[in-house]
């Protein structure tokens, strides 16, 4: 439990003043009830630890879905000056570019309800899931390195999707600056086997229905309508990204000793952004980010094929279009206003999502009149949300918002809480069909293992760092 002095800024924003080694204050976005729960864990201490790192600017930020993570809290945002700041694998996380993409369709719930179980079973059969799952592809090292350089663009060129998918993906599904030669052989080996797989844990593919529209104007631009069938996909860079992070942490632990840095937590291992070690990690991280975009692109293609086959319709009738793809775990070099001056910073978003406003050059042209789409998944038993970025986010959070509900139970706690229950039956009683891999997957991912996503979303909406557009309820879920 944290003993930090926390000052109230307003009903949805709180401040930890600079103390001890902190170079900047901590700023937490939360309701009073969420804050009380957060106080009971170590994540606020992690906010303070991050605030002590060299080159951090403005504040160490926490979103309402904050919970304990490796080094940095999950739900944390921190920006570092490019000249004097650090880059840290703990500020990105092990699942580099873990992210979400939402697909819309021309279908309504009545079009699928009588075939829903068949559809969910077919998706489960056609999309590899689970720990250590392997994909359909057998990549050569040369081809894998092309994936790392080209991301989702590689997948579309191979026939996995459409050019419009690229236009509706953050950074067009490919960050520049990747260098496959800095990636270890072990990472490459893991990556060759797992491209085109969903993964395990909280990764999922969810068939949903648009339940409520909050902003009709923005919903129209996003192509969302009431009762529309959607597909929400949550996955990342699999074992490849995990290995990149692991390798980098080992290297940076040695670098910290060379720099003589006194870190409050060894999990904050880091290097100066402009050092050879920092640049090496950044290039390897981009490789993993591009891998993740290629991975989600392939899963999208197979999802389209499965819908068409099960429902017996063609692509024109299905009209499954990518609304947007956002990443949650990433470090990006971006221009922001700090202390009244525009400057380049490296923004770490770990369990946080970009929330860029209308008119921003990084927002796809089709959405530039209203702002960037934001996808906030809940748990498999409640709902997910579509939001839109705002100008307030640019001034207060480096254009960032929450990324999901956020865990309140560890996986072991969730397994104890679900002992003797049939989670599958409970979900079915709510009208949700679920298929999964692994004996403990459903137990670890029970709805009560997460915060109330509606309350989390309400915080960022009321704080103005993103605005609600639509609510989507699940009707079918597959999990690894």
C-alpha positions in Angstrom: 0.0 0.0 0.0 1.3 3.4 -1.0 2.0 6.1 1.7 2.3 8.9 -0.9 0.7 12.3 -0.2 -2.0 12.5 -2.9 -3.6 15.9 -3.7 -7.0 16.3 -5.4 -6.9 18.4 -8.6 -10.5 17.6 -9.5 -13.0 14.7 -9.4 -11.1 12.7 -12.0 -7.5 13.9 -11.6 -5.0 13.5 -8.6 -1.4 14.6 -8.0 1.5 13.2 -6.1 3.8 16.1 -5.5 7.5 15.8 -6.1 9.3 14.3 -3.2 12.6 12.5 -2.6 14.2 11.6 -5.9 11.2 12.5 -8.0 12.1 14.9 -10.8 8.4 15.6 -11.8 5.1 15.0 -10.0 2.9 12.0 -10.5 -0.6 12.6 -12.0 -3.3 9.9 -11.7 -6.6 9.9 -13.6 -9.2 8.1 -11.5 -12.5 8.4 -9.7 -12.5 8.5 -5.9 -13.5 4.8 -5.7 -10.9 3.7 -8.3 -8.2 5.7 -6.4 -9.0 3.9 -3.2 -8.5 0.6 -4.8 -5.3 1.8 -6.5 -3.9 2.9 -3.1 -4.0 -0.7 -2.0 -1.3 -1.9 -4.4 2.2 -1.0 -5.5 1.4 0.8 -8.7 1.4 4.3 -7.3 4.9 3.6 -5.9 5.8 2.7 -9.5 4.4 6.0 -10.7 6.8 7.7 -8.2 9.7 5.6 -9.3 9.2 6.5 -12.9 9.1 10.2 -12.0 12.7 9.8 -10.8 14.2 8.7 -14.1 16.6 11.0 -16.0 15.1 13.3 -18.6 11.4 12.7 -17.7 9.3 15.8 -18.6 6.1 17.2 -17.2 4.8 14.3 -15.1 4.7 10.6 -14.5 1.2 9.8 -15.7 -1.3 7.0 -14.7 -4.5 6.1 -16.4 -7.6 4.8 -14.5 -6.8 1.2 -15.5 -3.5 1.4 -13.7 -2.1 -1.8 -12.0 1.2 -3.2 -11.0 3.6 -4.1 -13.9 7.2 -4.9 -14.5 9.1 -1.7 -13.6 6.6 0.8 -15.0 2.9 0.4 -14.0 0.6 -1.0 -16.6 -1.6 2.1 -17.5 1.5 4.3 -17.2 2.6 7.1 -19.6 5.9 8.9 -19.4 7.7 11.2 -21.9 11.5 11.7 -21.9 13.6 14.4 -23.5 15.5 13.0 -26.5 18.8 14.6 -25.5 18.8 13.9 -21.8 16.3 11.1 -21.3 16.2 7.4 -21.1 14.4 4.6 -22.9 13.3 1.6 -20.8 12.0 -1.8 -21.9 10.0 -1.8 -18.7 8.2 1.3 -19.9 7.0 -0.7 -23.0 6.4 -4.1 -21.5 7.1 -7.7 -22.6 4.3 -7.9 -25.2 5.5 -5.1 -27.5 2.7 -3.6 -29.5 0.0 -5.6 -27.8 -3.0 -3.9 -29.3 -6.5 -3.9 -30.5 -8.3 -3.7 -33.8 -12.0 -3.4 -34.4 -13.7 -4.5 -37.6 -17.2 -3.4 -38.6 -19.6 -5.4 -40.8 -22.8 -4.9 -42.8 -24.5 -7.5 -40.5 -26.9 -7.0 -37.6 -27.4 -9.4 -34.6 -30.4 -11.2 -36.3 -28.1 -12.1 -39.2 -25.8 -14.2 -36.9 -27.7 -15.3 -33.9 -28.9 -18.6 -35.3 -25.4 -19.4 -36.5 -23.5 -17.9 -33.6 -22.2 -21.1 -32.0 -21.1 -22.5 -35.3 -19.4 -19.2 -36.1 -17.5 -19.1 -32.7 -16.4 -22.8 -33.1 -15.2 -22.1 -36.6 -13.2 -19.0 -35.5 -11.7 -21.1 -32.7 -10.7 -23.8 -35.2 -9.3 -21.4 -37.8 -7.3 -19.1 -35.6 -4.4 -20.6 -33.7 -4.7 -19.8 -29.9 -3.0 -20.7 -26.7 0.4 -20.6 -25.0 3.1 -21.6 -27.5 0.7 -21.9 -30.4 2.3 -22.0 -33.8 1.0 -20.5 -37.0 0.3 -21.9 -40.5 3.3 -20.2 -42.0 6.8 -21.6 -42.2 8.9 -18.5 -42.7 12.5 -18.4 -43.8 14.8 -16.1 -41.8 15.0 -13.8 -44.9 11.2 -13.6 -45.1 10.8 -13.1 -41.3 13.2 -10.1 -41.5 11.0 -8.7 -44.2 8.0 -8.9 -41.8 10.1 -7.0 -39.2 10.8 -4.3 -41.7 7.4 -4.0 -43.3 4.8 -5.0 -40.7 1.2 -5.1 -41.8 2.2 -4.0 -45.3 4.0 -7.3 -45.7 0.9 -9.2 -44.8 -1.3 -7.3 -47.2 1.2 -7.9 -50.0 1.0 -11.6 -49.3 -2.7 -11.5 -49.8 -3.8 -11.2 -46.1 -6.1 -8.3 -46.3 -6.7 -5.1 -48.3 -4.9 -1.8 -48.8 -7.7 0.0 -46.9 -6.6 -2.0 -43.8 -3.2 -0.2 -43.9 -4.9 3.2 -44.1 -6.9 2.4 -40.9 -3.9 1.2 -38.8 -1.8 3.3 -36.5 1.4 4.3 -38.2 0.0 2.5 -41.3 1.0 -0.7 -39.6 4.7 -0.1 -40.0 7.1 2.0 -37.9 10.3 3.1 -39.6 13.7 2.4 -38.0 13.5 -1.4 -37.6 16.8 -3.2 -37.8 16.4 -7.0 -37.8 20.2 -7.4 -37.4 20.0 -6.3 -33.8 17.5 -9.0 -32.9 18.8 -12.2 -31.3 18.7 -15.6 -32.9 16.4 -16.8 -30.1 13.9 -14.1 -30.8 13.9 -14.8 -34.5 13.4 -18.5 -33.9 10.4 -17.8 -31.7 9.0 -15.4 -34.2 9.2 -17.8 -37.1 6.8 -20.2 -35.5 4.2 -17.9 -34.1 3.3 -15.4 -36.8 -0.5 -15.6 -37.3 -1.4 -16.7 -33.8 -3.7 -15.1 -31.2 -1.8 -16.1 -28.1 -2.9 -16.7 -24.5 -3.9 -14.9 -21.3 -6.0 -11.8 -22.0 -5.7 -12.0 -25.8 -9.0 -12.7 -27.5 -11.2 -12.4 -30.6 -14.6 -11.2 -29.8 -17.8 -11.0 -31.9 -19.9 -8.1 -30.6 -22.9 -6.0 -31.2 -23.0 -2.2 -31.0 -25.3 -1.6 -28.0 -25.3 2.1 -27.6 -24.2 5.2 -29.5 -23.0 8.2 -27.5 -21.9 10.6 -30.3 -23.8 10.1 -33.5 -21.7 12.5 -35.6 -18.4 10.7 -34.7 -20.1 7.2 -35.0 -21.2 8.1 -38.5 -17.6 8.9 -39.5 -16.4 5.7 -37.9 -19.0 3.7 -39.7 -20.7 2.5 -36.5 -24.5 2.0 -36.1 -26.8 0.5 -33.4 -27.2 -3.3 -33.6 -24.2 -3.7 -35.9 -22.1 -6.9 -35.6 -18.4 -6.1 -35.0 -15.2 -8.1 -34.3 -12.7 -6.9 -31.7 -9.2 -8.5 -31.9 -6.6 -8.2 -29.1 -3.1 -9.7 -29.6 0.5 -8.7 -29.8 4.0 -9.7 -30.8 3.9 -13.1 -29.1 7.1 -14.8 -28.1 9.1 -12.6 -30.5 8.3 -9.4 -28.6 8.8 -11.2 -25.2 12.3 -12.3 -26.2 13.2 -8.8 -27.6 12.2 -7.3 -24.2 14.0 -10.0 -22.2 17.3 -9.7 -24.2 17.2 -5.9 -23.9 16.6 -5.9 -20.1 19.7 -8.1 -19.7 21.8 -5.7 -21.8 20.4 -2.6 -20.1 21.0 -4.0 -16.6 24.7 -3.9 -17.5 24.4 -0.4 -19.0 22.9 1.0 -15.8 26.0 0.0 -13.9 28.2 1.7 -16.5 26.1 4.9 -16.2 26.3 4.9 -12.5 22.5 5.4 -12.2 20.9 4.8 -8.9 17.5 3.3 -9.8 14.7 2.8 -7.2 13.9 -0.5 -8.8 16.2 -2.7 -10.9 13.2 -3.5 -13.1 13.6 0.1 -14.4 16.8 -0.9 -16.3 17.3 1.6 -19.0 19.8 3.4 -21.4 20.0 6.9 -22.6 17.9 7.3 -25.7 20.8 8.5 -27.9 23.2 5.9 -26.6 24.2 2.8 -28.8 22.3 0.6 -26.3 19.2 2.8 -26.4 19.2 3.0 -30.2 19.6 -0.8 -30.4 16.6 -1.4 -28.2 14.5 1.1 -30.1 15.3 -0.6 -33.4 14.6 -4.0 -32.0 11.3 -2.8 -30.4 10.2 -1.4 -33.7 10.8 -4.9 -35.2 8.5 -6.4 -32.6 5.9 -3.7 -33.2 5.9 -4.4 -36.9 5.7 -8.1 -36.2 2.6 -7.5 -34.1 0.9 -5.5 -36.8 1.6 -8.2 -39.4 0.2 -10.8 -36.9 -3.1 -8.9 -36.3 -3.4 -8.3 -40.1 -3.3 -12.1 -40.8 -5.8 -12.8 -38.0 -8.1 -10.3 -39.6 -7.9 -12.0 -43.0 -8.7 -15.4 -41.5 -11.6 -13.9 -39.6 -13.1 -12.5 -42.8 -12.7 -15.9 -44.5 -14.4 -17.7 -41.6 -17.4 -15.3 -41.5 -17.9 -15.7 -45.2 -17.7 -19.5 -45.1 -20.0 -20.1 -42.1 -22.6 -17.5 -43.1 -22.4 -18.4 -46.8 -21.9 -14.8 -48.0 -19.4 -12.9 -50.1 -17.1 -10.0 -49.1 -19.6 -7.4 -50.5 -22.4 -8.7 -48.3 -20.2 -9.1 -45.3 -18.4 -5.8 -45.8 -16.0 -6.5 -42.9 -13.9 -3.3 -42.8 -11.2 -2.4 -40.4 -12.3 0.6 -38.3 -8.9 1.1 -36.7 -5.9 -0.7 -35.1 -4.2 0.8 -32.0 -1.2 -0.3 -30.0 -1.0 -0.3 -26.2 2.7 -1.1 -25.4 5.1 1.1 -27.3 7.7 3.9 -27.1 7.4 6.5 -29.8 9.3 9.7 -30.7 6.7 12.4 -31.1 6.4 16.2 -31.0 4.6 17.6 -28.0 4.4 21.0 -26.3 6.3 20.9 -23.0 6.6 24.1 -20.9 5.2 26.1 -23.7 7.7 24.8 -26.3 7.3 22.2 -29.0 9.9 19.6 -28.7 10.6 16.0 -29.6 10.2 13.5 -26.8 10.1 9.7 -26.5 6.6 8.8 -25.1 6.4 5.4 -23.3 2.9 4.1 -23.3 2.6 0.9 -21.3 -1.0 -0.3 -21.2 -2.1 3.1 -22.6 -3.4 4.2 -26.0 -2.8 7.2 -28.3 -5.7 9.7 -28.2 -4.8 12.2 -30.9 -7.3 14.9 -31.7 -9.0 16.1 -34.9 -6.6 17.7 -37.4 -3.5 15.8 -36.1 -1.3 14.7 -39.0 -1.0 11.1 -37.5 -4.8 10.6 -37.6 -5.9 8.8 -40.9 -7.4 11.3 -43.3 -10.8 9.6 -43.2 -11.0 10.4 -39.4 -9.1 13.6 -39.3 -12.3 15.7 -39.1 -13.2 14.1 -35.8 -10.1 12.6 -34.3 -8.4 9.2 -33.8 -10.5 6.2 -32.9 -9.7 4.6 -29.6 -10.6 1.0 -28.7 -11.0 0.1 -25.1 -11.8 -3.6 -24.5 -13.5 -4.7 -21.3 -13.6 -8.2 -19.9 -15.3 -11.0 -21.8 -18.5 -10.7 -19.8 -19.2 -7.0 -19.9 -18.6 -4.5 -22.8 -16.0 -2.7 -24.8 -16.0 0.9 -25.9 -15.0 3.1 -28.9 -13.8 6.5 -28.0 -12.2 9.4 -29.9 -9.1 11.5 -29.2 -9.2 15.1 -28.0 -7.1 18.3 -27.8 -7.2 18.1 -24.0 -5.2 14.8 -24.2 -2.5 16.6 -26.2 -2.1 19.2 -23.5 -2.4 16.9 -20.4 -1.3 13.4 -21.3 0.9 13.5 -24.4 -2.1 12.5 -26.4 -2.8 9.4 -24.3 -5.7 7.6 -22.6 -6.5 4.3 -21.0 -6.2 0.9 -22.8 -8.7 -1.4 -21.0 -10.3 -2.2 -17.7 -7.2 -3.1 -15.8 -6.8 -6.1 -13.5 -7.7 -6.1 -9.9 -6.9 -9.8 -9.3 -3.7 -11.6 -10.1 -4.2 -14.7 -12.2 -3.8 -17.0 -9.1 -6.3 -14.9 -7.2 -8.8 -15.2 -10.0 -8.3 -19.0 -10.2 -9.1 -19.2 -6.4 -12.2 -17.0 -6.8 -13.6 -19.1 -9.7 -13.0 -22.5 -8.0 -16.1 -24.6 -8.2 -17.8 -22.4 -10.8 -18.7 -22.9 -14.4 -17.5 -19.7 -16.0 -18.6 -20.9 -19.4 -22.2 -21.5 -18.1 -22.2 -18.1 -16.4 -21.2 -16.4 -19.7 -23.8 -18.4 -21.7 -26.5 -17.2 -19.3 -25.5 -13.7 -20.4 -25.8 -14.6 -24.0 -22.1 -15.0 -24.6 -20.7 -18.1 -26.3 -17.0 -18.8 -25.4 -14.3 -21.2 -26.6 -10.9 -21.3 -25.1 -7.5 -23.2 -25.0 -5.9 -24.1 -21.7 -7.3 -25.5 -18.5 -7.1 -22.3 -16.5 -7.7 -19.6 -19.1 -11.4 -18.9 -18.2 -10.7 -19.0 -14.5 -7.8 -16.5 -14.8 -9.9 -14.2 -17.0 -13.2 -14.1 -15.0 -15.0 -10.7 -15.3 -14.4 -9.8 -11.7 -10.6 -10.1 -12.2 -10.9 -6.7 -13.9 -12.1 -3.2 -12.9 -15.4 -2.0 -14.2 -14.6 -0.9 -17.7 -17.6 1.5 -17.7 -16.2 3.4 -14.7 -12.7 3.5 -16.2 -14.1 4.9 -19.5 -16.2 7.4 -17.6 -13.1 8.8 -15.9 -11.3 9.5 -19.2 -14.5 10.8 -20.7 -15.2 13.2 -17.9 -11.5 14.2 -17.7 -11.7 15.1 -21.4 -8.7 13.1 -22.5 -11.0 11.0 -24.8 -14.7 11.0 -25.5 -17.2 8.2 -25.6 -18.5 7.2 -29.1 -20.1 3.8 -28.8 -20.5 0.8 -26.5 -20.2 -2.8 -27.8 -21.4 -5.9 -25.9 -19.9 -9.3 -26.6 -21.9 -12.3 -27.9 -19.1 -14.6 -28.8 -15.5 -14.9 -27.6 -12.4 -17.1 -28.4 -9.4 -17.0 -26.0 -6.0 -18.6 -25.9 
